[in-house]
Amino acid sequence: MLSSMRTSKKNKPFVFALLGLLAFGLVGFASGGVSSTRIKSVGTVGDEPIPVNAYAQSLRSTVQNISQQIGRQLTAQEVFAFGLQNTALQNVVSGAALSSEAERLGLSAGNDQVALEIFATSTFFDMDGNFDEQRYKSALQRANMTPKEYEAETRKAIARGLIESAVAAGSDVPQTQAMALITFAREKRSFDYAILDMSALDTLATDPTEAQIFAQYENEPALYTAPLTRKITYVTVSPEMMAALVDVPAGTLEQEYKDQEARFNRPARRLIDRISFATTEDAQTAKEQMAENVITFDALAQERGLSTEDIDLGEVEEGTLDSDIDAALFEANTLGLFGPFDTDIGPALFRVNATFNSQNTPFEDAKEELSAEYVGNESRRLIIEMVSDLDELLAQGISLEDLADETELTLGQIDLTDQSQESIAAYAEFRDVALSVTDSDFPEIKDLSDGGIFALRLDEIIEPVLRPLADVRDQVATDWAQATNQAALNAKASDIAQQLDAGVAFDALGLTAQSQTDITRDAFVEDVPATQIQDLFAINTGKTNTNNVGETVVVARVQSITPFDPSTDENKALIAQVKMQLGNQVTGDLLQLFSTALEARDGVKFDQNAINQVNTQILGGTGG
């Protein structure tokens, strides 16, 4: 929500008017191009109209932003599935709510200020950078707006900006907040660690006494209690069972191969990340810093507030990028950094993470796969055709045993618990029905995820019961030995930790230590649990902690602490960036809350027909 307001505190009051300018290419809105009547709004907030052009541009911008992030154009179905049309609509509803409030407060802009905004709009400049009245009129004409209408929208945008500025004035984030976040996130620890396993014990407990076995059995009854068990009889048929009944007509596979040409013959592909910059110089500087290992590609993205999803273009096919970028990324069959290149969103650096050569699969090589798919699809079709007859037989009271005798279904039985995963219990659909069925339920045909079907009957429920010691004696003995040895290993690790805290070296204790240097809180260390890394940031230099990992114990001692240094130029810039991002977030949240309150007070009404027509013209389809 209010994503259009979150750009920066430096936003001019003219933000929404600029959005309107971007809509000039949308010929047809606010004219007969949408319907036979002149549609000017898609709804109102109070008495304030929500301009159709504003919604159209908001929708187009929202879709385009997401499309750029995923590296391809979203389909209309995806837009509606993700609810992007609702996001776009909420953005312009918020703007209308602010305009309504400005009108109520009597806020407005004078003619001179409106003229200054218009004269400063680069869209209306000629080649020499001067305001061109003819360009101005032509642009308005393409947008089906009169100068009077556009100037009125400009005046509203300036008034909205006054409210935005007033709301944002109290959202300045103190430097200490940014410092606190960065100091926490960028503090580093260097530590040594060793892994203790059962070989660290002088002797292993392996032969419990009768008293120890009995104590283990009595103290841990849950381990030796048979779970609630449902005895189930079922019938089922899968596509694999029906495959023998399917014949493949001559020529079918050849036609399938032709219909799926793109599947078997694909161009080369690359897995690509991209970061864009304001200028080519900025991009080149960043590339040089990465070449000198001053910063990594991922660290640069993180500093710029970009998530993995923001930079990931996914799997890109050869021929889909601009020609110069395409040539560079695909002619060099290597991984790494490329660019900078000029793109629609500014100069950008590209990182190739994986390469896939072009794929050309002859029909003979694809024939077996196509045959299996055809047989599978036809088998599923045969099963679907069986369902109505099977339902009718079950409704007549036929038993599952007789149903298996008279049809292609097979009969089976299973003792099911809530932990069962074997045979047909591997299907979640079967488990869901089997764990909830009662003895009064009649069998019904149900679907399986692979296209198969089943029906079942509950025969008996066996309640949980503690199994006799004689039946679980070996398990009890094994559990006792494991628990006893683990307790001994934990005690040894605790003793080692105390000695390490006292200053004894790892090697003096017969341990081979491994070292990790300048690790942050979110770092991944293969042998050290994430929870233990977090714990290391809670203790001081020279202190030790331990953590169980299966049947091992990791013993780690902090060797040094590297606090965040706010005095370097790089970190000063980082602090400023985080402070700005926090301020933008607070401002956006305040504006969202304020706008929501205005909408609730004034009331929002939508013209769904107008909304659907805009959706249809931009996205195609039904318009949602």
QUIVEN-V493209 format. One line per field, one symbol per residue. ss: DSSP state (2 for helix, 1 for strand, 0 for the rest). phi: phi as a letter, one per 20 degrees, with the letter a starting at -180 (. if undefined). A space follows every 10 residues. Layout:
BEGIN
ss=???
phi=???
END
This chain:
BEGIN
ss=0022200000 0000222222 2222200000 0000000000 1111100111 1222222222 2222222222 0000022222 2202222222 2222222222 2222200000 2222222220 0222100000 1022222222 2200002222 2222222222 2222222200 0000222222 2222220111 1111110222 0000000002 2222222220 2222110011 1111111022 2222200000 0222222220 2222110011 1111110002 2222222222 2000002222 2220000222 2111111000 0022222222 2000011111 1000000111 1111110011 0022222222 2222222222 2222222222 2222200002 2222220001 1111110000 0022220222 2222000000 0000011000 0011111111 1100110022 2222222222 2222222222 2222222222 2000002220 0001111110 0000100102 2222220000 0001111110 0111111111 1100000022 2222222222 2222222222 2222222222 2201110222 2222222220 0000
phi=.lffeefafe gffegfffff ffeffefpfm bffebfdeed bdqbdmeefd gffffgffff fffffffffe nbffefffgf femfffffff gfffffffff ffffemebcf fffffgfffe efgeeefend fdfffgffff ffelcegfff ffffffffff fffgfffffe dfefgfffff ffgffdfccd bdbcdedfff efcdfccfff fffffffffc fffceffgcd eddbcbbdgf fegfeddefg nffffffffd gffecdffcc ecdbcdcfcf ffffffffff femfbegfff fffemdegff eeemedefne eggffgfffd feecepecof cfcfdogbdd deebccffdc dfgffegfff ffffffffff fffgffgfff gfffffnfff fffffecffd ebcbeddfdf celfffefff fgffedfdfe fefcfcedfe necbbbceea ddfgbfffgf fcgfffffff ffffffffff ffffffffff feoffgffem deeddcdlee fefdcgedff ffffffedce gnecccbfcm eccedccfeb cdffdfefff ffffffffff ffffffgfff ffffffffff fendcdefff ffffgffedn menn
END
